[in-house]
Amino acid sequence: MNADVSQPVRLRVNGEQREAQAPSTRTLVDLLRYDLGLTGTKEACGVGVCGACTIMLDGRMVASCIVLAVQADGAEIKTIEGIGDAEHLDPVQESFIRNGGFQCGICTPGQIVAARALLDEIPSPTEDQIKEWMMGNLCRCTGYYQIIDSIKDAAGQAKA
Amino acid sequence: MQPFSFHRPTSLDETFSLLEQHGDEARMIAGGTALVVMMKQSLFTAEHLISLDRVPGLSGIRGEADGLHIGALTRHRELEMSPVVRSAAPFLAEVYSHVATVRIRNQATVGGGLAHADPNQDPPAAFITLEARVKLVSRNGERLVPVAELFSDYYETVIQPGELLTEVIVPPVAPGTRTAYLKFLPRTEDDYATVAVGATAQMQGGVVQKLKVALIAAAPTALSATVVEDQLVGKSVTPAAIRQAAEAVEAIVDPLDDFRGSSSYKRDMAVVFTRRALERVLQDGA
């Protein structure tokens, strides 16, 4: 058995160059949370199904719980901390507040990152496109309608 | 997760050297969507993990005279959205759109999925019915294997030690080819199928010229249902002939009991969904 030797992982996170020593078994979500202190990203299911750990990796929306940190060495990462700030919320965040797009909040960072990624790729999505894209961002509180409303609102569309 | 050494070769030559050096103790990783989950659950361990993502030339899609050449490291989403694929083989893009979620399709790779050989995965339904082949490359040369003959058992393939799946080649799709992919999903849209059936067909004057049928999640491997094809090719299509041909899958399926249905239920559904897929590709207006 190999010793779990740490190796350097260099990332550009939310526009800032970061580096951590990580064992090969470290997942990307754990590296972000425990090594870099970016606890906005959550881990829930741990198997890539629930969407709580959604981040952007080199411009692609991925589940950071099933990416090894060493796989991401050299990558460009965007997390929830890179979307808006306390004074200037992203329009998606404003819209989730306005439309009740969250209740307990545990899934919300993943929902916001996914919704932002959707609107970056498809600025005016249809309801079907929203549903297809957001499938796999599980929420056990809202029943999803308010999330869909939030995204439509953020895209500048009327509610259904 | 069991500790391992992580390697990131930057050439095919270096990859083959690592495979030679570490032999049975080495495994390859591409997107990792399947492998990392299995490692977290201790269902899979390796002393050495060789990442292919920095090996040049393994990614991307080219349209050539002999068909589409899809690099093994091409991500599912890239294939699904590719204008080249959507124009030359829209059925392939359609089947890929049924895999899990956008988030997974953004990370999982075409070659990684095929080498993983999970019998529940959708893409072989398209590759088998479009008569695609994979290119397997080793230090000693290369060979082409039909996707229909790639899988040997649950999570097992005919890929030999020291061999690497580098691309999938999808031959040109004949004009007028009709296609169907029916995925039975009684639970959620992003689930694996209870059973799924892919079919492609060419018809002329009500007679079946060519027919390919594949079943997913119905046996230890994706199945090429030649028993169905043999009953219908060269024949005129009737509802009775379709029904009878669909019943032939009962003899080749071998589904597992699980929370998506009992083995006997899935066996029945395999017949039903095969019949519906045949109706789609063989009957006008179906």
Interface residues (C-beta under 8 A of the other chain):
Chain A: M1 N2 A3 D4 V5 Q7 P23 S24 T25 T27 G46 V47 G48 V49 G51 T54 L57 R60 M61 V62 A63 I66 V67 L68 V70 Q71 D73 A114 E132 W133 M135 G136
Chain B: M1 Q2 P3 F4 S5 F6 R8 I29 G32 T33 V36 V37 M39 K40 Q41 E47 L49 S51 D53 R75 R77 A100 T101 V102 R103 I104 N106 Q107 E189 D190
